């Protein structure tokens, strides 16, 4: 009987050791590889789109010429082409906006400088969408962080070429959280959508950590498959999913 208990104890210790090694291995992978790549690889999803949305308060004079110069300076820092003839100006009683779009085969960027009449504040906003990876977006983020106090959100859209059931979507979300070593914080499910938020210490170096209802959150997952869909879409947000999905 003692031998049996000894074997059980050894087995339990080995299980804990293996789990620790797996967590450490996944943590190293997160540091060396984009989390969305790990998450999509764990589910067999293909990346359709990576999106970066960022914004910051900046110091600027509330006139169109100064706002255009700020926009040109940012474009120069990001090594993006400048075409002043394509600057779009919008103005009403509440705000003045100077915006600019750049579109090519795989990348789309929208930049905007916005002045608010009521509070006298000027903000810079940028959205960048790529049908490939997020390498250029990550480079943009690092450059902008040197110039301003930036808030950045990322959203990744992937697709699995098969339908999924509510039960299957629950399993997929659990698999994604496991691949990111993330603890599930919240969960939502209806007929076509399963979503959840989570927190992972290993993801803190990757993006912002939010405090929601007293709990840390830095990742959100949404998995969607309607009656008419032949495929399943996966949405991965750091720290949250900003846009409709």
MDAnalysis code that builds the backbone (N, CA, C; Angstrom):
import MDAnalysis as mda
import numpy as np

u = mda.Universe.empty(735, n_residues=245, atom_resindex=np.repeat(np.arange(245), 3), trajectory=True)
u.add_TopologyAttr("name", ["N", "CA", "C"] * 245)
u.add_TopologyAttr("resid", np.arange(1, 246))
u.add_TopologyAttr("resname", ["UNK", "UNK", "UNK", "UNK", "UNK", "UNK", "UNK", "UNK", "UNK", "UNK", "UNK", "UNK", "UNK", "UNK", "UNK", "UNK", "UNK", "UNK", "UNK", "UNK", "UNK", "UNK", "UNK", "UNK", "UNK", "UNK", "UNK", "UNK", "UNK", "UNK", "UNK", "UNK", "UNK", "UNK", "UNK", "UNK", "UNK", "UNK", "UNK", "UNK", "UNK", "UNK", "UNK", "UNK", "UNK", "UNK", "UNK", "UNK", "UNK", "UNK", "UNK", "UNK", "UNK", "UNK", "UNK", "UNK", "UNK", "UNK", "UNK", "UNK", "UNK", "UNK", "UNK", "UNK", "UNK", "UNK", "UNK", "UNK", "UNK", "UNK", "UNK", "UNK", "UNK", "UNK", "UNK", "UNK", "UNK", "UNK", "UNK", "UNK", "UNK", "UNK", "UNK", "UNK", "UNK", "UNK", "UNK", "UNK", "UNK", "UNK", "UNK", "UNK", "UNK", "UNK", "UNK", "UNK", "UNK", "UNK", "UNK", "UNK", "UNK", "UNK", "UNK", "UNK", "UNK", "UNK", "UNK", "UNK", "UNK", "UNK", "UNK", "UNK", "UNK", "UNK", "UNK", "UNK", "UNK", "UNK", "UNK", "UNK", "UNK", "UNK", "UNK", "UNK", "UNK", "UNK", "UNK", "UNK", "UNK", "UNK", "UNK", "UNK", "UNK", "UNK", "UNK", "UNK", "UNK", "UNK", "UNK", "UNK", "UNK", "UNK", "UNK", "UNK", "UNK", "UNK", "UNK", "UNK", "UNK", "UNK", "UNK", "UNK", "UNK", "UNK", "UNK", "UNK", "UNK", "UNK", "UNK", "UNK", "UNK", "UNK", "UNK", "UNK", "UNK", "UNK", "UNK", "UNK", "UNK", "UNK", "UNK", "UNK", "UNK", "UNK", "UNK", "UNK", "UNK", "UNK", "UNK", "UNK", "UNK", "UNK", "UNK", "UNK", "UNK", "UNK", "UNK", "UNK", "UNK", "UNK", "UNK", "UNK", "UNK", "UNK", "UNK", "UNK", "UNK", "UNK", "UNK", "UNK", "UNK", "UNK", "UNK", "UNK", "UNK", "UNK", "UNK", "UNK", "UNK", "UNK", "UNK", "UNK", "UNK", "UNK", "UNK", "UNK", "UNK", "UNK", "UNK", "UNK", "UNK", "UNK", "UNK", "UNK", "UNK", "UNK", "UNK", "UNK", "UNK", "UNK", "UNK", "UNK", "UNK", "UNK", "UNK", "UNK", "UNK", "UNK", "UNK", "UNK", "UNK", "UNK", "UNK", "UNK", "UNK"])
u.atoms.positions = np.array([
    [0.836, -1.208, 0.000],
    [0.000, 0.000, 0.000],
    [0.871, 1.258, 0.000],
    [1.982, 1.218, 0.788],
    [2.888, 2.356, 0.832],
    [3.497, 2.618, -0.531],
    [3.813, 1.522, -1.264],
    [4.399, 1.688, -2.594],
    [3.417, 2.377, -3.531],
    [2.139, 1.983, -3.391],
    [1.104, 2.600, -4.251],
    [1.031, 4.095, -3.985],
    [1.007, 4.473, -2.698],
    [0.967, 5.893, -2.346],
    [2.222, 6.609, -2.835],
    [3.360, 5.935, -2.785],
    [4.613, 6.539, -3.263],
    [4.550, 6.798, -4.754],
    [4.004, 5.801, -5.498],
    [3.870, 5.959, -6.948],
    [2.924, 7.122, -7.282],
    [1.820, 7.207, -6.513],
    [0.859, 8.286, -6.744],
    [1.512, 9.646, -6.492],
    [2.311, 9.723, -5.397],
    [2.979, 10.973, -5.058],
    [3.977, 11.370, -6.140],
    [4.759, 10.396, -6.606],
    [5.735, 10.671, -7.668],
    [5.036, 11.131, -8.940],
    [3.925, 10.474, -9.267],
    [3.156, 10.826, -10.470],
    [2.618, 12.257, -10.375],
    [2.104, 12.615, -9.183],
    [1.562, 13.965, -8.975],
    [2.652, 15.016, -9.123],
    [3.825, 14.726, -8.542],
    [4.953, 15.664, -8.640],
    [5.377, 15.836, -10.089],
    [5.410, 14.730, -10.835],
    [5.780, 14.789, -12.255],
    [4.784, 15.616, -13.050],
    [3.490, 15.455, -12.750],
    [2.449, 16.220, -13.449],
    [2.626, 17.720, -13.223],
    [2.896, 18.088, -11.952],
    [3.103, 19.504, -11.635],
    [4.342, 20.029, -12.360],
    [5.395, 19.215, -12.375],
    [6.632, 19.629, -13.040],
    [6.420, 19.816, -14.537],
    [5.673, 18.892, -15.141],
    [5.397, 18.988, -16.582],
    [4.574, 20.224, -16.898],
    [3.538, 20.488, -16.079],
    [2.712, 21.683, -16.279],
    [3.549, 22.955, -16.164],
    [4.475, 22.972, -15.187],
    [5.344, 24.130, -15.005],
    [6.246, 24.327, -16.204],
    [6.780, 23.215, -16.731],
    [7.649, 23.292, -17.901],
    [6.884, 23.776, -19.118],
    [5.638, 23.331, -19.259],
    [4.811, 23.755, -20.395],
    [4.533, 25.243, -20.305],
    [4.151, 25.709, -19.083],
    [3.877, 27.132, -18.898],
    [5.117, 27.973, -19.192],
    [6.287, 27.503, -18.719],
    [7.528, 28.228, -18.972],
    [7.832, 28.274, -20.461],
    [7.642, 27.134, -21.125],
    [7.888, 27.056, -22.566],
    [6.974, 28.002, -23.333],
    [5.680, 28.030, -22.953],
    [4.729, 28.930, -23.620],
    [5.084, 30.386, -23.344],
    [5.535, 30.651, -22.114],
    [5.929, 32.014, -21.776],
    [7.091, 32.483, -22.626],
    [8.065, 31.592, -22.858],
    [9.202, 31.935, -23.720],
    [8.747, 32.160, -25.145],
    [7.778, 31.353, -25.612],
    [7.260, 31.524, -26.963],
    [6.576, 32.870, -27.119],
    [5.799, 33.301, -26.111],
    [5.115, 34.594, -26.175],
    [6.135, 35.722, -26.286],
    [7.268, 35.578, -25.596],
    [8.284, 36.622, -25.646],
    [8.958, 36.666, -27.008],
    [9.033, 35.519, -27.690],
    [9.744, 35.443, -28.962],
    [8.827, 35.424, -30.173],
    [7.528, 35.338, -29.964],
    [6.582, 35.218, -31.066],
    [5.307, 35.976, -30.723],
    [4.694, 36.577, -31.734],
    [3.473, 37.336, -31.488],
    [2.408, 36.429, -30.882],
    [1.710, 36.882, -29.835],
    [0.661, 36.066, -29.216],
    [-0.435, 35.639, -30.192],
    [-0.776, 36.514, -31.163],
    [-1.830, 36.127, -32.098],
    [-1.394, 34.922, -32.934],
    [-0.100, 34.814, -33.223],
    [0.405, 33.669, -33.976],
    [0.247, 32.379, -33.166],
    [0.541, 32.459, -31.873],
    [0.368, 31.293, -30.999],
    [-1.100, 30.911, -30.893],
    [-1.957, 31.931, -30.708],
    [-3.389, 31.673, -30.543],
    [-3.989, 31.056, -31.800],
    [-3.671, 31.620, -32.952],
    [-4.226, 31.091, -34.198],
    [-3.642, 29.730, -34.539],
    [-2.357, 29.531, -34.230],
    [-1.743, 28.227, -34.493],
    [-2.389, 27.135, -33.653],
    [-2.797, 27.483, -32.434],
    [-3.394, 26.477, -31.542],
    [-4.767, 26.026, -32.032],
    [-5.422, 26.873, -32.863],
    [-6.769, 26.549, -33.346],
    [-6.790, 26.192, -34.828],
    [-5.658, 26.378, -35.503],
    [-5.615, 26.120, -36.940],
    [-6.208, 27.244, -37.762],
    [-6.330, 28.441, -37.176],
    [-6.918, 29.586, -37.884],
    [-5.871, 30.284, -38.746],
    [-6.334, 30.841, -39.862],
    [-5.487, 31.638, -40.737],
    [-5.760, 33.121, -40.489],
    [-4.705, 33.925, -40.463],
    [-4.862, 35.359, -40.246],
    [-5.488, 36.019, -41.469],
    [-6.562, 36.772, -41.244],
    [-7.192, 37.545, -42.311],
    [-6.785, 39.015, -42.236],
    [-6.628, 39.519, -41.005],
    [-6.391, 40.960, -40.854],
    [-5.811, 41.257, -39.483],
    [-4.855, 42.153, -39.443],
    [-4.385, 42.713, -38.171],
    [-4.674, 44.210, -38.202],
    [-5.170, 44.734, -37.099],
    [-5.569, 46.143, -37.025],
    [-5.011, 46.787, -35.766],
    [-4.437, 47.966, -35.936],
    [-3.952, 48.754, -34.807],
    [-4.735, 50.059, -34.749],
    [-5.263, 50.387, -33.566],
    [-5.896, 51.677, -33.319],
    [-5.148, 52.339, -32.169],
    [-4.677, 53.561, -32.392],
    [-3.945, 54.246, -31.326],
    [-4.317, 55.726, -31.297],
    [-4.084, 56.356, -30.153],
    [-4.412, 57.767, -30.007],
    [-3.588, 58.373, -28.868],
    [-3.461, 59.693, -28.922],
    [-2.701, 60.399, -27.886],
    [-3.078, 61.873, -27.895],
    [-2.966, 62.505, -26.744],
    [-3.140, 63.949, -26.630],
    [-1.817, 64.601, -27.000],
    [-1.880, 65.627, -27.855],
    [-0.656, 66.295, -28.293],
    [-0.798, 67.795, -28.094],
    [0.349, 68.492, -28.112],
    [0.347, 69.945, -27.997],
    [0.371, 70.543, -29.398],
    [-0.603, 71.358, -29.701],
    [-0.679, 71.958, -31.027],
    [-1.518, 73.224, -30.976],
    [-1.177, 74.196, -31.813],
    [-1.994, 75.396, -31.937],
    [-3.294, 75.051, -32.652],
    [-4.397, 75.667, -32.242],
    [-5.700, 75.316, -32.817],
    [-5.962, 75.978, -34.174],
    [-5.024, 75.843, -35.111],
    [-5.269, 76.345, -36.459],
    [-4.879, 75.279, -37.477],
    [-5.492, 75.331, -38.633],
    [-5.348, 74.276, -39.627],
    [-3.899, 74.099, -40.095],
    [-3.196, 75.205, -40.244],
    [-1.812, 75.128, -40.725],
    [-0.927, 74.369, -39.743],
    [-1.060, 74.681, -38.442],
    [-0.268, 73.998, -37.416],
    [-0.633, 72.524, -37.335],
    [-1.917, 72.210, -37.491],
    [-2.363, 70.818, -37.433],
    [-1.820, 70.028, -38.619],
    [-1.772, 70.663, -39.783],
    [-1.210, 69.996, -40.957],
    [0.279, 69.717, -40.764],
    [0.985, 70.663, -40.153],
    [2.412, 70.468, -39.908],
    [2.656, 69.315, -38.946],
    [1.807, 69.222, -37.910],
    [1.918, 68.098, -36.971],
    [1.732, 66.779, -37.720],
    [0.729, 66.722, -38.586],
    [0.463, 65.516, -39.353],
    [1.645, 65.172, -40.254],
    [2.234, 66.180, -40.888],
    [3.397, 65.941, -41.753],
    [4.598, 65.427, -40.955],
    [4.797, 65.971, -39.762],
    [5.895, 65.510, -38.917],
    [5.720, 64.048, -38.536],
    [4.504, 63.668, -38.207],
    [4.231, 62.274, -37.835],
    [4.449, 61.354, -39.041],
    [3.960, 61.756, -40.197],
    [4.142, 60.957, -41.415],
    [5.623, 60.788, -41.745],
    [6.400, 61.843, -41.539],
    [7.840, 61.769, -41.787],
    [8.498, 60.778, -40.832],
    [8.127, 60.843, -39.545],
    [8.680, 59.906, -38.555],
    [8.363, 58.457, -38.922],
    [7.155, 58.234, -39.444],
    [6.729, 56.881, -39.789],
    [7.201, 56.452, -41.177],
    [7.893, 57.368, -41.877],
    [8.398, 57.114, -43.231],
    [7.258, 56.751, -44.185],
    [6.149, 57.477, -44.043],
    [5.004, 57.300, -44.923],
    [4.946, 58.462, -45.913],
    [4.452, 58.225, -47.122],
    [4.408, 59.283, -48.140],
    [3.473, 60.418, -47.752],
    [3.847, 61.628, -48.121],
    [3.042, 62.813, -47.824],
    [2.499, 63.397, -49.122],
    [1.198, 63.552, -49.175],
    [0.538, 64.179, -50.313],
    [-0.486, 65.173, -49.751],
    [-0.073, 66.430, -49.610],
    [-0.925, 67.430, -48.967],
    [-2.244, 67.638, -49.700],
    [-2.254, 67.362, -50.997],
    [-3.493, 67.553, -51.755],
    [-4.573, 66.572, -51.329],
    [-4.178, 65.515, -50.606],
    [-5.141, 64.512, -50.149],
    [-5.513, 64.696, -48.677],
    [-4.997, 65.741, -48.047],
    [-5.410, 66.053, -46.681],
    [-6.870, 66.503, -46.718],
    [-7.668, 65.941, -45.841],
    [-9.093, 66.271, -45.789],
    [-9.375, 67.084, -44.536],
    [-10.011, 68.222, -44.713],
    [-10.323, 69.084, -43.576],
    [-11.823, 69.106, -43.316],
    [-12.183, 68.925, -42.043],
    [-13.572, 69.009, -41.605],
    [-13.634, 69.958, -40.421],
    [-14.642, 70.839, -40.439],
    [-14.729, 71.826, -39.373],
    [-16.183, 72.145, -39.066],
    [-16.512, 72.165, -37.758],
    [-17.839, 72.597, -37.328],
    [-17.690, 73.348, -36.010],
    [-18.780, 73.563, -35.323],
    [-18.737, 74.341, -34.075],
    [-18.020, 73.613, -32.943],
    [-17.901, 72.305, -33.061],
    [-17.327, 71.511, -31.975],
    [-15.845, 71.180, -32.179],
    [-15.438, 70.946, -33.418],
    [-14.078, 70.484, -33.630],
    [-13.573, 70.784, -35.040],
    [-12.243, 70.706, -35.169],
    [-11.576, 70.804, -36.460],
    [-10.764, 69.533, -36.662],
    [-10.895, 68.912, -37.823],
    [-10.220, 67.643, -38.095],
    [-9.436, 67.738, -39.395],
    [-8.172, 67.323, -39.337],
    [-7.346, 67.153, -40.536],
    [-7.041, 65.660, -40.631],
    [-7.467, 65.004, -41.701],
    [-7.255, 63.559, -41.832],
    [-6.582, 63.213, -43.157],
    [-6.012, 62.025, -43.192],
    [-5.229, 61.589, -44.358],
    [-5.260, 60.072, -44.421],
    [-5.470, 59.533, -45.610],
    [-5.499, 58.080, -45.804],
    [-4.426, 57.647, -46.793],
    [-3.834, 56.500, -46.499],
    [-2.863, 55.877, -47.393],
    [-3.318, 54.441, -47.621],
    [-3.413, 54.052, -48.867],
    [-3.939, 52.728, -49.196],
    [-3.047, 52.076, -50.243],
    [-2.596, 50.848, -49.972],
    [-1.900, 50.072, -50.992],
    [-2.464, 48.661, -50.996],
    [-1.764, 47.727, -51.598],
    [-2.336, 46.396, -51.796],
    [-2.589, 45.653, -50.488],
    [-1.740, 45.812, -49.507],
    [-1.880, 45.021, -48.281],
    [-1.981, 45.854, -47.009],
    [-1.822, 47.179, -47.110],
    [-1.829, 48.035, -45.928],
    [-2.756, 49.232, -46.150],
    [-3.471, 49.617, -45.104],
    [-4.312, 50.814, -45.133],
    [-4.081, 51.566, -43.834],
    [-3.815, 52.872, -43.958],
    [-3.543, 53.689, -42.785],
    [-4.411, 54.940, -42.832],
    [-5.012, 55.270, -41.715],
    [-5.802, 56.496, -41.586],
    [-5.251, 57.277, -40.407],
    [-4.799, 58.502, -40.669],
    [-4.232, 59.351, -39.631],
    [-5.084, 60.599, -39.494],
    [-5.150, 61.108, -38.281],
    [-6.045, 62.231, -38.019],
    [-5.509, 63.084, -36.869],
    [-5.572, 64.409, -37.061],
    [-5.304, 65.353, -35.979],
    [-6.607, 66.097, -35.721],
    [-7.058, 66.087, -34.479],
    [-8.384, 66.618, -34.145],
    [-8.283, 67.618, -32.994],
    [-8.823, 68.822, -33.234],
    [-8.857, 69.859, -32.196],
    [-10.291, 70.033, -31.697],
    [-10.468, 69.979, -30.357],
    [-11.784, 70.118, -29.736],
    [-11.952, 71.542, -29.210],
    [-12.942, 72.232, -29.720],
    [-13.152, 73.633, -29.324],
    [-13.493, 73.782, -27.845],
    [-14.272, 72.848, -27.314],
    [-14.785, 72.991, -25.947],
    [-13.682, 72.935, -24.902],
    [-12.804, 71.947, -25.000],
    [-11.753, 71.804, -23.978],
    [-10.380, 72.287, -24.448],
    [-10.270, 72.696, -25.712],
    [-9.008, 73.216, -26.220],
    [-7.921, 72.177, -26.365],
    [-8.305, 70.908, -26.441],
    [-7.325, 69.824, -26.556],
    [-7.185, 69.367, -28.010],
    [-5.970, 68.933, -28.335],
    [-5.685, 68.377, -29.659],
    [-5.273, 66.923, -29.504],
    [-5.851, 66.065, -30.322],
    [-5.532, 64.634, -30.257],
    [-5.069, 64.120, -31.614],
    [-4.164, 63.171, -31.547],
    [-3.742, 62.431, -32.740],
    [-4.356, 61.044, -32.672],
    [-4.911, 60.578, -33.793],
    [-5.507, 59.244, -33.871],
    [-4.994, 58.545, -35.125],
    [-4.787, 57.256, -35.026],
    [-4.342, 56.482, -36.184],
    [-4.949, 55.091, -36.157],
    [-5.403, 54.644, -37.332],
    [-5.842, 53.265, -37.523],
    [-5.019, 52.681, -38.663],
    [-4.543, 51.471, -38.471],
    [-3.741, 50.806, -39.490],
    [-4.235, 49.372, -39.639],
    [-4.529, 48.977, -40.881],
    [-5.041, 47.630, -41.157],
    [-4.116, 46.934, -42.142],
    [-3.757, 45.701, -41.822],
    [-2.878, 44.915, -42.687],
    [-3.508, 43.551, -42.957],
    [-3.403, 43.098, -44.196],
    [-3.879, 41.755, -44.532],
    [-2.767, 40.729, -44.381],
    [-1.634, 41.169, -43.888],
    [-0.499, 40.267, -43.672],
    [-0.231, 40.124, -42.176],
    [0.911, 40.642, -41.721],
    [1.242, 40.533, -40.297],
    [1.169, 41.912, -39.648],
    [1.616, 41.997, -38.385],
    [1.553, 43.262, -37.653],
    [2.922, 43.909, -37.476],
    [3.912, 43.476, -38.254],
    [5.271, 43.960, -38.058],
    [5.386, 45.465, -38.286],
    [4.763, 45.972, -39.360],
    [4.820, 47.409, -39.622],
    [4.067, 48.175, -38.548],
    [2.937, 47.645, -38.092],
    [2.158, 48.314, -37.054],
    [2.931, 48.381, -35.747],
    [3.613, 47.308, -35.401],
    [4.428, 47.310, -34.181],
    [5.565, 48.313, -34.293],
    [6.134, 48.442, -35.489],
    [7.205, 49.427, -35.695],
    [6.648, 50.838, -35.555],
    [5.475, 51.090, -36.137],
    [4.825, 52.395, -36.001],
    [4.600, 52.729, -34.526],
    [4.109, 51.749, -33.776],
    [3.812, 51.975, -32.360],
    [5.054, 52.408, -31.591],
    [6.188, 51.736, -31.819],
    [7.428, 52.069, -31.118],
    [7.899, 53.475, -31.466],
    [7.761, 53.848, -32.742],
    [8.169, 55.187, -33.161],
    [7.297, 56.246, -32.491],
    [5.989, 56.036, -32.515],
    [5.052, 57.009, -31.944],
    [5.205, 57.126, -30.429],
    [5.526, 56.012, -29.766],
    [5.691, 56.034, -28.311],
    [6.841, 56.931, -27.879],
    [7.813, 57.130, -28.762],
    [8.935, 58.014, -28.443],
    [8.532, 59.484, -28.511],
    [7.440, 59.765, -29.223],
    [7.027, 61.138, -29.455],
    [5.844, 61.574, -28.585],
    [5.063, 60.616, -28.084],
    [3.831, 60.965, -27.365],
    [3.413, 59.837, -26.420],
    [2.521, 60.158, -25.505],
    [1.990, 59.153, -24.577],
    [0.839, 58.436, -25.269],
    [1.125, 57.291, -25.823],
    [0.232, 56.609, -26.753],
    [-0.586, 55.522, -26.065],
    [-1.850, 55.427, -26.444],
    [-2.705, 54.299, -26.064],
    [-2.960, 53.483, -27.321],
    [-2.712, 52.176, -27.253],
    [-2.799, 51.343, -28.450],
    [-3.631, 50.097, -28.197],
    [-4.514, 49.800, -29.132],
    [-5.306, 48.575, -29.116],
    [-5.050, 47.814, -30.417],
    [-4.968, 46.488, -30.301],
    [-4.801, 45.635, -31.479],
    [-5.976, 44.676, -31.610],
    [-6.366, 44.434, -32.855],
    [-7.379, 43.413, -33.127],
    [-6.912, 42.542, -34.282],
    [-6.970, 41.215, -34.071],
    [-6.582, 40.253, -35.099],
    [-7.799, 39.418, -35.478],
    [-8.008, 39.268, -36.769],
    [-9.122, 38.472, -37.266],
    [-8.570, 37.246, -37.979],
    [-9.032, 36.079, -37.562],
    [-8.609, 34.833, -38.187],
    [-9.811, 34.008, -38.604],
    [-9.575, 32.991, -39.405],
    [-10.674, 32.165, -39.890],
    [-10.298, 30.689, -39.877],
    [-11.252, 29.889, -39.408],
    [-11.141, 28.423, -39.483],
    [-12.134, 27.963, -40.544],
    [-11.669, 27.174, -41.465],
    [-12.517, 26.792, -42.599],
    [-13.451, 25.632, -42.254],
    [-14.258, 25.828, -41.246],
    [-15.304, 24.874, -40.893],
    [-16.266, 25.531, -39.911],
    [-17.468, 25.037, -39.872],
    [-18.457, 25.571, -38.950],
    [-18.142, 25.137, -37.514],
    [-18.667, 25.886, -36.564],
    [-18.467, 25.523, -35.164],
    [-19.784, 25.636, -34.411],
    [-19.933, 24.816, -33.405],
    [-21.107, 24.839, -32.529],
    [-20.771, 25.664, -31.284],
    [-21.772, 26.064, -30.492],
    [-21.474, 26.770, -29.232],
    [-20.501, 25.989, -28.346],
    [-20.684, 24.683, -28.293],
    [-19.771, 23.858, -27.490],
    [-18.365, 23.894, -28.066],
    [-18.289, 23.825, -29.399],
    [-16.981, 23.867, -30.047],
    [-16.287, 25.197, -29.841],
    [-17.058, 26.295, -29.848],
    [-16.471, 27.619, -29.646],
    [-15.939, 27.770, -28.214],
    [-16.644, 27.173, -27.263],
    [-16.141, 27.187, -25.881],
    [-14.789, 26.488, -25.787],
    [-14.656, 25.378, -26.477],
    [-13.396, 24.634, -26.462],
    [-12.283, 25.438, -27.133],
    [-12.644, 26.143, -28.221],
    [-11.650, 26.960, -28.920],
    [-11.145, 28.095, -28.037],
    [-12.052, 28.743, -27.327],
    [-11.641, 29.838, -26.432],
    [-10.743, 29.319, -25.321],
    [-11.107, 28.178, -24.744],
    [-10.267, 27.589, -23.695],
    [-8.873, 27.272, -24.237],
    [-8.825, 26.800, -25.480],
    [-7.550, 26.455, -26.110],
    [-6.700, 27.706, -26.325],
    [-7.340, 28.795, -26.746],
    [-6.612, 30.043, -26.971],
    [-6.065, 30.597, -25.656],
    [-6.903, 30.616, -24.612],
    [-6.430, 31.113, -23.317],
    [-5.273, 30.256, -22.787],
    [-5.344, 28.971, -23.037],
    [-4.263, 28.084, -22.592],
    [-2.975, 28.390, -23.345],
    [-3.086, 28.629, -24.650],
    [-1.895, 28.914, -25.447],
    [-1.231, 30.222, -25.027],
    [-2.018, 31.150, -24.457],
    [-1.498, 32.440, -24.009],
    [-1.220, 32.465, -22.509],
    [-1.371, 31.327, -21.857],
    [-1.222, 31.220, -20.400],
    [-2.068, 32.293, -19.721],
    [-3.307, 32.429, -20.178],
    [-4.199, 33.467, -19.663],
    [-5.308, 32.862, -18.819],
    [-5.602, 33.543, -17.728],
    [-6.709, 33.139, -16.861],
    [-7.990, 33.812, -17.349],
    [-9.044, 33.038, -17.528],
    [-10.305, 33.589, -18.008],
    [-10.930, 34.455, -16.912],
    [-11.318, 35.678, -17.280],
    [-11.901, 36.619, -16.335],
    [-13.412, 36.693, -16.502],
    [-13.876, 36.769, -17.752],
    [-15.304, 36.910, -18.005],
    [-15.674, 36.077, -19.233],
    [-16.968, 35.751, -19.345],
    [-17.410, 34.873, -20.428],
    [-18.806, 35.276, -20.879],
    [-19.021, 35.237, -22.214],
    [-20.326, 35.556, -22.778],
    [-20.628, 34.588, -23.923],
    [-21.886, 34.180, -24.020],
    [-22.242, 33.267, -25.107],
    [-23.696, 33.465, -25.525],
    [-23.915, 33.499, -26.851],
    [-25.266, 33.437, -27.377],
    [-25.270, 32.402, -28.496],
    [-26.271, 32.443, -29.359],
    [-26.425, 31.395, -30.365],
    [-25.272, 31.362, -31.366],
    [-24.758, 32.543, -31.718],
    [-23.740, 32.606, -32.767],
    [-22.379, 33.105, -32.295],
    [-22.307, 33.667, -31.102],
    [-21.060, 34.273, -30.629],
    [-20.681, 33.758, -29.256],
    [-19.415, 33.446, -29.097],
    [-18.845, 33.127, -27.793],
    [-17.662, 34.059, -27.575],
    [-17.620, 34.718, -26.424],
    [-16.555, 35.688, -26.169],
    [-16.108, 35.604, -24.721],
    [-14.903, 36.064, -24.486],
    [-14.382, 36.064, -23.126],
    [-13.197, 36.994, -22.988],
    [-12.989, 37.509, -21.788],
    [-11.808, 38.307, -21.486],
    [-10.890, 37.502, -20.577],
    [-9.620, 37.865, -20.573],
    [-8.666, 37.146, -19.757],
    [-7.477, 38.005, -19.388],
    [-6.632, 37.437, -18.549],
    [-5.416, 38.135, -18.121],
    [-4.252, 37.155, -18.130],
    [-3.127, 37.626, -18.679],
    [-1.903, 36.834, -18.681],
    [-0.731, 37.725, -18.299],
    [0.019, 37.334, -17.301],
    [1.185, 38.098, -16.876],
    [2.206, 38.173, -18.005],
    [2.297, 37.099, -18.797],
    [3.276, 37.066, -19.879],
    [2.929, 38.040, -20.998],
    [1.670, 38.487, -21.044],
    [1.254, 39.430, -22.087],
    [1.439, 40.884, -21.666],
    [1.885, 41.122, -20.441],
    [2.022, 42.501, -19.963],
    [3.050, 43.275, -20.784],
    [4.075, 42.572, -21.282],
    [5.094, 43.242, -22.097],
    [4.579, 43.506, -23.504],
    [3.454, 42.916, -23.831],
    [2.924, 43.004, -25.191],
    [1.918, 44.133, -25.357],
    [1.282, 44.569, -24.266],
    [0.277, 45.619, -24.390],
    [-0.232, 46.074, -23.036],
    [-1.227, 46.920, -23.096],
    [-1.783, 47.562, -21.912],
    [-2.592, 46.586, -21.052],
    [-2.557, 46.793, -19.727],
    [-3.378, 46.030, -18.787],
    [-4.472, 46.950, -18.249],
    [-5.723, 46.512, -18.348],
    [-6.849, 47.285, -17.855],
    [-7.342, 46.719, -16.536],
    [-7.996, 47.565, -15.750],
    [-8.642, 47.121, -14.524],
    [-10.142, 47.275, -14.708],
    [-10.843, 46.148, -14.825],
    [-12.275, 46.154, -15.056],
    [-12.966, 45.459, -13.890],
    [-13.786, 46.227, -13.181],
    [-14.498, 45.711, -12.011],
    [-13.534, 45.062, -11.016],
    [-12.374, 45.695, -10.855],
    [-11.401, 45.211, -9.886],
    [-10.561, 44.043, -10.351],
    [-10.674, 43.663, -11.648],
    [-9.909, 42.525, -12.170],
    [-9.037, 42.960, -13.340],
    [-7.833, 42.408, -13.414],
    [-6.923, 42.718, -14.508],
    [-7.384, 42.028, -15.798],
    [-7.300, 42.758, -16.910],
    [-7.661, 42.215, -18.224],
    [-6.667, 42.734, -19.256],
    [-6.138, 41.860, -20.098],
    [-5.286, 42.324, -21.202],
    [-5.458, 41.517, -22.488],
    [-6.516, 40.719, -22.560],
    [-6.815, 40.005, -23.801],
    [-8.313, 39.705, -23.858],
    [-8.882, 39.796, -25.048],
    [-10.279, 39.427, -25.264],
    [-10.376, 38.583, -26.527],
    [-11.201, 37.561, -26.460],
    [-11.388, 36.648, -27.594],
    [-12.867, 36.598, -27.953],
    [-13.162, 36.666, -29.240],
    [-14.522, 36.481, -29.731],
    [-14.516, 35.455, -30.855],
    [-15.436, 34.510, -30.815],
    [-15.537, 33.488, -31.861],
    [-16.964, 33.481, -32.375],
    [-17.116, 33.635, -33.688],
    [-18.429, 33.851, -34.279],
    [-18.679, 32.895, -35.437],
    [-19.909, 32.366, -35.477],
    [-20.319, 31.494, -36.578],
    [-21.841, 31.503, -36.645],
    [-22.384, 32.168, -37.672],
    [-23.841, 32.264, -37.829],
    [-24.367, 31.103, -38.656],
    [-25.702, 31.005, -38.743],
    [-26.334, 29.925, -39.499],
    [-25.874, 29.886, -40.942],
    [-25.673, 31.053, -41.523],
    [-25.319, 31.135, -42.941],
    [-23.823, 30.972, -43.197],
    [-23.025, 30.871, -42.124],
    [-21.568, 30.791, -42.280],
    [-21.093, 29.352, -42.467],
    [-20.163, 29.202, -43.393],
    [-19.502, 27.912, -43.570],
    [-18.152, 27.892, -42.859],
    [-17.734, 29.066, -42.381],
    [-16.457, 29.195, -41.688],
    [-16.677, 29.797, -40.303],
    [-15.668, 29.691, -39.473],
    [-15.693, 30.278, -38.131],
    [-14.651, 31.378, -38.052],
    [-15.066, 32.534, -37.568],
    [-14.138, 33.653, -37.431],
    [-13.714, 33.821, -35.977],
    [-12.428, 34.093, -35.802],
    [-11.865, 34.308, -34.475],
    [-11.341, 35.734, -34.396],
    [-11.733, 36.451, -33.335],
    [-11.282, 37.821, -33.121],
    [-10.473, 37.862, -31.828],
    [-9.289, 38.412, -31.924],
    [-8.384, 38.461, -30.783],
    [-8.005, 39.912, -30.539],
    [-8.280, 40.423, -29.328],
    [-8.014, 41.818, -29.016],
    [-7.043, 41.976, -27.861],
    [-6.139, 42.944, -27.998],
    [-5.195, 43.279, -26.929],
    [-5.270, 44.779, -26.683],
    [-5.717, 45.266, -25.529],
    [-6.229, 44.480, -24.401],
    [-7.700, 44.094, -24.560],
    [-8.442, 44.803, -25.442],
    [-9.852, 44.485, -25.682],
    [-10.153, 44.642, -27.168],
    [-11.305, 44.122, -27.588],
    [-11.764, 44.310, -28.956],
    [-12.537, 45.630, -29.014],
    [-12.022, 46.581, -29.779],
    [-12.629, 47.901, -29.836],
    [-13.813, 47.966, -30.783],
    [-13.641, 47.397, -31.962],
    [-14.622, 47.583, -33.028],
    [-15.641, 46.445, -33.056],
    [-16.708, 46.641, -33.830],
    [-17.755, 45.619, -33.964],
    [-17.159, 44.352, -34.563],
    [-17.690, 43.229, -34.105],
    [-17.242, 41.942, -34.662],
    [-18.367, 40.940, -34.591],
])
